[in-house]
């Protein structure tokens, strides 16, 4: 499978049991209702071994950048 098969924009159409999962892991009712109605779009770009994945929605946008074969460490300071 080549990277080009993943490149593009992907829209969530349907999910099963997501609200039940969120309830089980302790997500509050209002957040569950909001999240269950979000249909995010994934935008995937590849440049050589470097990948850029954007998750876009009306609720929250996130970005993930990584390079295949390179170990990355994420440190959170609270």
N, C-alpha and C positions, 0 to 999 in steps of 0.2 A: 504494500500500500504506500503510495507516495504522498508527500506533504501537499501537493497541489489539490488532492481530493478534499482537503479540509478547508482550503482557502475560500473565503467568501463570507456572506452574511447568512446566518441561520436563525430563524425565528421559532421560538417555542410555540407549538400548536396545542399540546395537551400534556397534562401530567396526571398520574394516578396516585392517590393516597398521600399527597403532599401535605394537605392540611392535617391529616391524622398523624403523620410523622412529626410535624412541627409541634402539635399538641403533646406528643409523647416525650419530646426533648425539652419541653417546658416553655415554649414560645407562648406569650400572652395572646388572648383572644383578638384584640384589635390588630396586633401585628400579623396574626395568622390570616385574618380576613383580608388585610391589605396585600400580604405576600401571595396569597392564593389567587388573587386577581391580576397579578403582574405577569406579563408575557414577555420576558426579556429576549433580546436579540444578541447573538454572539457574532462578533466580527473578527475573523481570523486572517492574519497576514503572516507570510513567511518570506524571509530574505536570507537565503542560504540556510545556515543552521539557527538563525535567530527567528524566534516566534514572537508575535504580538497578538494577544487575545483580549478583546474588549467585550465586556458584558454591559449592554445598554438597556436601561428601562426607565420608566417614569419614577421609580422608587429610589434606585441607586445605580450608579455606574462604577464599574471596577475595571482595572487594567492589570494584565499579567504579561510580563516580558521575560523571556528566558532564552538561553542558548543551549542547544543539544550538546551533551557531553561536558557541560560546565556545572560544577556544584556551586549552588548559591546558598547563603545563610541569611536568614531573616531574624533580626533582633528587635524585640519590642521593649520599649522602656515606658513604664507606667509611672 
